[in-house]
Amino acid sequence: MSKLFMFEKPIGMRDTLPHIYETKKKIKDQIGQEFKLAGYQFIETPALEYYETVGTASAILDQQLFKLLDQQGHTLVLRPDMTTPIARMAASKLLKEQIPIRLAYCANVYRAQQREGGRAAEFEQIGIENIGDPTISADGEIIALLVSSLKKTGLKHFQISIGHIGFVRNLFQQILGTEERASVLQSYLYEKNYVGYKEHVKQLSLSSIDKQRLLNILNMRGTENVLQEAISLTEDGKGQEAIDELKQLWLVLKDHGVESFVKFDLSLVSHMSYYTGILFEIYAEGVGYPIGNGGRYNNLLEKFGFPTSATGFGIRLDFLLEAIGELSEEEPLQCVLFSKERRKEAIDFAKSLQEKGERTVLQDISGVQDVDRFTAKFSKVHFYIGTPKTEVEE
Amino acid sequence: MNDTPLIIAMPKGRIFHEAAELLRKAGYQLPPEFDESRKLIVDVPEENLQFILAKPMDVPTYVEHGVADLGIAGKDVMLEEERDVYELLDLKISPCYLAVAGLPDTKMNEVAPKIATKYPNVASSYFREQGEQVEIIKLNGSIELAPIVGLADRIVDIVSTGRTLKENGLVEYEHIVDVTSRLIVNPVSYRIKDAAIEQIVDRLSRVISEKVV
């Protein structure tokens, strides 16, 4: 490895400059306010967790985890997602007080990147988890909240694609029989390799009807009428149940008035292996990656000793910022430049401005090398310089 | 939402002409200077399309990052790059295959067999599946040189007619996988611009199935 230059940061790590910080904060406040109004309580968890607990329970691939050792020799991980630490926290404490609980978070998560630049290894996620409520109303509630919070940020063109992991799994099991054969096909879906999927289906020894059913999954995209088509693909109870859930969800979303932001996509499978039912991804125009995702994960809490259902989502703030496109306007900033003789006067004046809520910098002129360059950034500059009593404004 | 043109990343070189021909057969009115153009970006407003002309190996990169909605890329490139994009259609153009080749009647070095290739990922996973640990030497072109000058025991490269191998006195040892060009799509575009993309897919698949019959 070459010697590092002093300005370098580890791969995928990024600085946040003032202007972007402010825009990000504004967006977080807007979304956070929506979460709070719906009764979701913000919490924080530590950045470091044990590899054996949160690290292995998390759905993030092992090679993407940042690992380190503590002084006792335990392997630690930088949290790769927020859902798993929250599951730990809820199972060990909060669920003993109330069920269901509604929690919100806004935190940095860490995923190591092996490939070239352009991908963050540390990024901020804002999201909610609704733990202990198995009803479709809970799924509908979080999706409706997702829509209303994105709207609050001013984002106009976005779409939520909803699938159901139970539908795909059951259809594969039903037609292919064994888990092994099903998982081959499922991995083609997961890799988004539709060419490979179709070729694989063609060479399976199945009836042409069954082959067609498998191929039809790829076209199950659209609004509620897709669900009607999908129901004809399944035979057994579980696949039907999945579609029934989606039908119910559609009604719930209509009651919330958010159905126009939603499409169904039954070919959707997620890299998050802990999802057990309804799952969704959020897309915005102008950003090449999903800006967020979510779904139901009814088996995760069990790993922490408290089997119960849960559903939630996370939005990636960096991608959301990219989707919104414009940075918010900077608030005006004034400057009071003073020399020693008039220091007291200058301090009083600056304080009076700050008390009125106006952002004001107080600067000793002898600390500035190039006055023109320094003052160029301010909306207004007040000079308290030289002999007292004459204030010059510029 | 449907007013913005669809952006298609096209691979320059070998595949380009066949891909352009396929698009024309599917009824797309591409300007005659399209094929000779040295421009990197070509607008075709009549079809509401924009083409970006890229190195074949880079096409999936543009599509994955979403600066192109669609792309045409060889399966060899897809296997090497493993990008997170939808592989929607086998365009069945530019057929060839990836193969292991070397000097005739030679064995691989038993201690540290060396493989020269433009496809380090494909080569290393192929030999790993064969239960063999090899050392990969990445080259950017004229791979056939490597065994001749003694840089490597074997090469992993694209073979279409086998002429280049023959002319350089090399023989094929193993056939790894067949390669044709694919239509690839960015996962977000696939959902947000679904109508426009479906139209392209339909038009292209009609031409492809005619060709096979």
Interface residues (C-beta under 8 A of the other chain):
Chain A: G118 H157 Q159 S161 K192 N193 Y194 V195 G196 E199 R221 K263 D265 E281 Y283 A284 E285 V287 G288 Y289 P290
Chain B: M1 E64 H65 G66 V67 D84 V85 Y86 E87 L88 L89 D90 R182 N186 P187 V188 S189 R191 I192 D194
